[in-house]
Amino acid sequence: GALLESLPGVTGVKDIRELTNAYDWIEAHRPKIVLLDSDVLGNKPETALGRIQIRSPKTQRVLLVDDVQKVDLMPKYAEAILIKGAAPSAIAAIVTNLLVEEGDDHEYNDSN
């Protein structure tokens, strides 16, 4: 959270650990970016990512994964995929780049 809150353009960070709560929060707040841990998304992350896309079409999705094999989920379901343990500078660069792209607002959801 502290890294994300320090980035220019980030106006809020929300930590959600249960997917059922995340859908409602995302639909209500329509954040510009969500950072999603693949562990929170369960066995079929593409289903959860698709549901988020339907509820908030302009929200960009960044997926944290354990395995590089998940890269096949991009670009249909996520704008970016990061391997867990990525350097903070890599996370900061991805989020900063996505913030300058068009989206609903600058609130940020972190499901990690």
Backbone bond lengths (Angstrom), bond angles and torsions (degrees), N, CA, C in turn:
res aa  C-N    CA-C-N  psi(-1)  N-CA   C-N-CA  omega(-1)  CA-C   N-CA-C  phi
1 G - - - 1.421 - - 1.510 113.12 -
2 A 1.341 118.63 -42.39 1.467 120.98 -175.73 1.528 111.23 -63.30
3 L 1.327 117.45 -40.74 1.463 120.44 178.02 1.522 110.20 -60.18
4 L 1.318 116.04 -47.20 1.460 120.40 -177.91 1.519 111.34 -64.38
5 E 1.335 116.87 -42.99 1.459 120.89 -179.25 1.522 111.80 -64.51
6 S 1.320 118.05 -24.36 1.464 121.14 -178.49 1.524 112.98 -82.17
7 L 1.316 117.88 -10.27 1.461 120.32 -176.81 1.519 111.85 -77.05
8 P 1.325 117.56 138.92 1.463 119.98 177.81 1.528 109.95 -62.72
9 G 1.299 116.76 136.12 1.459 121.80 178.38 1.515 114.27 93.24
10 V 1.328 118.37 -12.85 1.467 120.82 177.41 1.519 107.61 -86.73
11 T 1.336 116.13 119.22 1.461 120.58 -176.98 1.520 112.70 -103.77
12 G 1.328 117.61 -6.90 1.455 120.24 178.45 1.509 111.01 -171.36
13 V 1.331 116.18 149.07 1.457 122.74 177.19 1.516 107.22 -130.06
14 K 1.318 117.56 129.43 1.457 123.00 179.70 1.521 107.85 -122.81
15 D 1.316 116.62 124.91 1.462 121.94 179.17 1.526 108.12 -96.35
16 I 1.323 116.63 116.93 1.463 121.99 179.37 1.519 107.52 -122.13
17 R 1.319 116.76 124.11 1.462 120.53 -176.74 1.523 113.83 -104.40
18 E 1.336 117.85 -8.34 1.467 121.22 178.12 1.515 109.04 -119.91
19 L 1.302 115.80 129.38 1.452 121.51 -175.17 1.522 112.63 -62.43
20 T 1.323 117.71 -37.09 1.466 119.71 -179.00 1.522 110.93 -60.49
21 N 1.331 117.69 -38.74 1.469 121.05 176.92 1.528 111.12 -71.16
22 A 1.307 116.80 -32.32 1.464 121.23 -176.69 1.522 111.59 -64.06
23 Y 1.332 117.99 -43.61 1.465 120.10 -178.38 1.524 111.37 -57.60
24 D 1.319 116.95 -48.59 1.464 120.55 -178.73 1.522 111.17 -64.45
25 W 1.347 116.70 -42.81 1.457 120.43 -179.57 1.529 110.99 -63.32
26 I 1.322 116.52 -44.53 1.466 120.95 -179.43 1.525 110.43 -63.09
27 E 1.319 116.85 -42.92 1.463 119.72 179.80 1.529 111.04 -64.84
28 A 1.316 117.35 -39.68 1.466 121.58 -178.67 1.525 112.48 -72.12
29 H 1.330 118.20 -38.02 1.460 121.42 -172.97 1.533 114.26 -102.32
30 R 1.310 116.64 -20.22 1.461 122.74 179.83 1.531 112.63 44.73
31 P 1.337 116.21 63.81 1.472 119.45 -179.45 1.525 111.16 -66.82
32 K 1.297 115.07 158.16 1.462 119.83 177.53 1.525 110.33 -70.52
33 I 1.346 116.59 -37.96 1.463 121.60 -176.58 1.526 109.46 -137.35
34 V 1.331 116.44 142.89 1.462 121.37 167.43 1.522 107.71 -124.26
35 L 1.322 115.28 134.89 1.454 122.75 175.11 1.518 105.94 -104.41
36 L 1.315 116.71 115.75 1.452 121.86 -171.45 1.520 111.55 -118.14
37 D 1.316 115.90 128.09 1.449 121.88 175.87 1.530 107.83 -81.85
38 S 1.314 117.69 128.00 1.461 120.80 -178.43 1.526 111.91 -59.83
39 D 1.340 118.44 -27.19 1.469 120.69 177.32 1.521 111.58 -63.92
40 V 1.328 117.39 -34.57 1.464 121.86 179.10 1.528 110.46 -71.93
41 L 1.325 116.47 -29.26 1.462 120.82 -175.70 1.523 113.60 -79.54
42 G 1.313 118.27 -13.86 1.458 120.84 177.22 1.519 113.47 83.44
43 N 1.338 115.66 -161.02 1.467 122.09 -173.74 1.520 114.22 -71.43
44 K 1.332 117.09 -23.51 1.463 120.76 -178.03 1.519 109.54 -123.85
45 P 1.334 117.29 76.31 1.460 119.20 -177.89 1.527 113.09 -60.30
46 E 1.331 116.78 -29.19 1.464 118.89 -180.00 1.522 111.87 -63.16
47 T 1.335 117.89 -32.50 1.461 121.16 177.28 1.520 110.24 -65.44
48 A 1.318 117.03 -47.40 1.461 121.16 179.78 1.528 111.00 -64.87
49 L 1.322 117.54 -43.65 1.458 120.76 179.61 1.527 111.26 -63.61
50 G 1.321 116.92 -39.37 1.464 121.25 176.88 1.518 111.85 -64.78
51 R 1.321 116.61 -39.60 1.466 120.83 178.26 1.530 110.83 -64.73
52 I 1.322 116.47 -39.20 1.471 120.14 176.93 1.523 110.02 -64.95
53 Q 1.319 116.40 -41.19 1.466 120.80 179.53 1.528 111.12 -61.78
54 I 1.310 117.53 -38.79 1.466 121.40 178.72 1.521 110.78 -67.57
55 R 1.327 117.61 -43.15 1.468 121.73 -176.74 1.522 113.42 -74.35
56 S 1.316 117.53 -27.96 1.465 121.54 -178.99 1.530 108.42 -147.62
57 P 1.335 116.68 79.85 1.466 121.32 -170.97 1.526 115.50 -57.61
58 K 1.322 118.47 -29.33 1.467 120.07 -177.91 1.525 112.77 -89.14
59 T 1.325 118.08 -6.10 1.459 120.97 178.46 1.526 109.29 -72.75
60 Q 1.304 115.90 126.37 1.456 121.50 177.91 1.523 109.12 -87.15
61 R 1.317 116.27 139.78 1.453 121.92 -174.79 1.527 110.61 -111.90
62 V 1.345 115.23 125.94 1.465 121.91 174.93 1.523 105.87 -114.17
63 L 1.312 116.99 124.10 1.461 122.63 -175.00 1.522 110.50 -108.02
64 L 1.341 116.33 128.46 1.465 122.64 172.93 1.520 108.05 -94.87
65 V 1.320 117.35 125.24 1.461 121.40 -177.29 1.526 110.98 -127.76
66 D 1.330 115.60 156.47 1.458 122.10 175.31 1.517 111.51 -82.68
67 D 1.318 115.97 -26.07 1.452 121.97 -166.60 1.529 110.52 -128.77
68 V 1.290 116.82 133.40 1.459 121.82 179.35 1.534 111.70 -61.88
69 Q 1.324 118.35 -18.22 1.464 121.82 178.97 1.520 112.81 -60.23
70 K 1.332 117.22 -23.90 1.460 120.95 -178.90 1.523 112.54 -71.99
71 V 1.320 117.65 -7.33 1.460 120.83 -178.91 1.530 110.88 -59.10
72 D 1.325 118.40 -22.62 1.459 120.81 178.69 1.528 112.49 -66.34
73 L 1.344 118.49 -10.39 1.461 121.14 177.04 1.529 112.25 -76.42
74 M 1.286 117.24 -10.21 1.445 122.24 -177.73 1.522 107.99 -102.06
75 P 1.293 123.62 145.73 1.452 128.08 4.16 1.528 114.19 -95.56
76 K 1.318 118.44 -0.01 1.460 119.70 -174.84 1.524 112.51 -63.44
77 Y 1.327 118.20 -37.78 1.462 120.64 -172.73 1.522 115.05 -111.54
78 A 1.321 118.64 -18.64 1.462 120.78 -177.68 1.528 109.58 -145.58
79 E 1.324 115.38 143.23 1.458 120.20 177.93 1.522 111.45 -78.28
80 A 1.329 116.65 -23.65 1.464 120.61 178.33 1.522 109.35 -153.05
81 I 1.323 115.48 149.26 1.459 121.85 175.69 1.521 107.72 -129.04
82 L 1.327 116.11 130.34 1.459 122.34 178.58 1.522 109.64 -119.80
83 I 1.308 116.47 139.11 1.454 121.17 174.58 1.527 107.20 -77.92
84 K 1.328 116.77 133.69 1.469 120.43 178.84 1.524 109.20 -56.16
85 G 1.307 115.04 141.07 1.447 120.46 -176.88 1.521 112.21 91.07
86 A 1.336 117.20 3.91 1.462 120.40 177.31 1.523 109.55 -60.00
87 A 1.281 115.71 150.00 1.463 120.89 179.44 1.523 110.08 -60.31
88 P 1.330 117.37 141.65 1.472 120.06 177.05 1.530 112.27 -53.05
89 S 1.316 117.33 -33.99 1.465 119.70 179.27 1.532 111.32 -64.88
90 A 1.330 117.52 -33.76 1.467 121.05 177.85 1.521 110.46 -68.47
91 I 1.333 116.55 -43.16 1.466 120.60 177.98 1.526 109.31 -62.80
92 A 1.323 116.41 -45.94 1.465 120.94 180.00 1.526 110.96 -59.82
93 A 1.320 117.30 -41.81 1.464 120.75 -179.15 1.523 111.40 -64.90
94 I 1.324 117.07 -44.47 1.470 120.73 179.69 1.521 110.59 -62.16
95 V 1.335 116.90 -50.18 1.464 120.77 -177.97 1.523 110.43 -62.62
96 T 1.322 117.66 -43.68 1.461 121.30 179.73 1.522 110.84 -60.90
97 N 1.330 116.95 -43.69 1.469 120.48 178.54 1.522 111.52 -62.72
98 L 1.320 117.84 -41.08 1.461 120.73 179.95 1.526 111.31 -69.98
99 L 1.318 117.59 -31.37 1.462 120.41 179.80 1.524 112.55 -64.21
100 V 1.308 117.33 -29.87 1.457 119.02 -179.59 1.523 112.33 -80.92
101 E 1.338 116.71 -10.80 1.455 120.90 175.65 1.518 109.33 -83.90
102 E 1.314 116.70 161.52 1.459 121.52 -177.86 1.523 111.34 -65.94
103 G 1.335 115.47 141.49 1.463 121.91 178.37 1.512 109.85 -166.65
104 D 1.331 117.52 -177.46 1.455 121.59 -175.54 1.523 112.76 -71.58
105 D 1.333 117.91 -49.16 1.455 122.42 177.86 1.511 108.08 -162.49
106 H 1.314 118.22 -167.12 1.454 120.99 -174.38 1.520 113.42 -108.09
107 E 1.302 117.61 15.38 1.465 118.53 176.55 1.514 107.63 -76.06
108 Y 1.308 116.03 149.70 1.442 121.18 -170.84 1.518 109.26 -128.81
109 N 1.294 118.19 132.59 1.466 122.48 179.00 1.508 109.23 -111.23
110 D 1.318 115.80 129.06 1.466 121.81 -179.19 1.515 108.37 -118.80
111 S 1.335 117.22 111.42 1.469 119.68 -179.22 1.499 111.29 -93.03
112 N 1.296 117.61 12.66 1.455 121.92 -177.86 1.502 111.45 -82.54
